[in-house]
């Protein structure tokens, strides 16, 4: 799954968001399976995972040795606040209050497709992160992607 797009929209007073039609079309085959919504590890945003993607993540976590304290601590913190959510027949997603508070979801928000999941941001926070003058994106791209060989099939 490779979700595509950055979408700006508004959350209503009940913290419901109406998925843009372009994103809803991409998610259509997954609507019946449901989704998982959680806090991001690295940013003050939320992450929306299709259930099949979430199950792959949990399969990896379940392989960790539970008799190692740091593994249990990580799993507990990673899954803190996780919620199963559904997108209703009108294409709306209700964000639970504790997750709204964590990410500052109100008014203008951004949905940022990240391949197999979607980030949900307060618009101001998103703009601050993607326009951060302290991050040299060209250097970051070279460091992260520069070692890849275009002929590599992976």
C-alpha positions, 0 to 999 in steps of 0.5 A, spaced: 500 500 500 502 506 498 497 512 500 499 518 496 497 526 498 497 531 503 490 534 504 488 540 508 481 540 512 478 542 518 476 538 524 469 540 527 467 541 534 466 534 536 473 532 533 470 529 527 474 529 520 471 528 513 476 524 509 477 528 502 474 524 496 481 522 493 484 519 500 477 515 501 478 512 494 485 510 496 482 507 503 476 504 500 478 497 499 480 497 507 474 500 510 471 494 512 477 492 516 478 498 520 483 502 522 488 504 528 489 511 531 495 512 535 500 517 537 506 518 533 513 516 536 517 522 534 512 528 533 506 531 536 501 528 531 497 522 530 498 516 525 492 512 522 494 505 520 489 500 516 488 494 520 492 490 516 498 494 516 497 495 524 497 487 524 504 487 521 507 492 526 504 488 532 507 481 529 514 484 529 512 487 537 510 480 539 516 477 537 520 481 542 522 478 548 517 480 554 522 478 559 527 484 557 524 490 561 526 495 556 522 491 550 515 491 555 517 498 556 517 500 549 511 496 547 507 499 553 509 506 551 508 505 543 501 502 544 499 507 549 493 511 547 492 506 541 484 506 539 481 502 534 477 507 529 472 506 523 470 511 518 463 512 517 459 511 511 459 519 510 467 518 510 468 521 517 473 519 522 472 521 530 478 522 533 478 520 541 479 526 546 485 524 549 488 523 542 485 530 540 489 533 546 496 530 544 496 532 537 492 539 538 487 537 533 482 543 532 480 547 526 485 547 520 488 540 520 493 536 515 492 529 513 499 527 510 499 520 507 506 516 509 506 510 504 502 505 508 499 510 514 497 517 514 499 522 519 494 527 522 497 534 524 495 540 527 496 545 521 500 550 524 505 544 527 505 541 520 507 547 517 513 548 522 516 541 521 516 541 514 518 548 513 523 548 519 529 552 517 534 548 521 533 542 517 537 541 511 533 537 506 538 536 501 543 533 506 538 529 509 536 526 503 543 524 501 544 521 508 538 517 508 537 515 500 544 516 497 546 509 498 541 506 494 543 503 488 537 505 482 538 498 479 537 495 486 530 491 485 528 492 493 
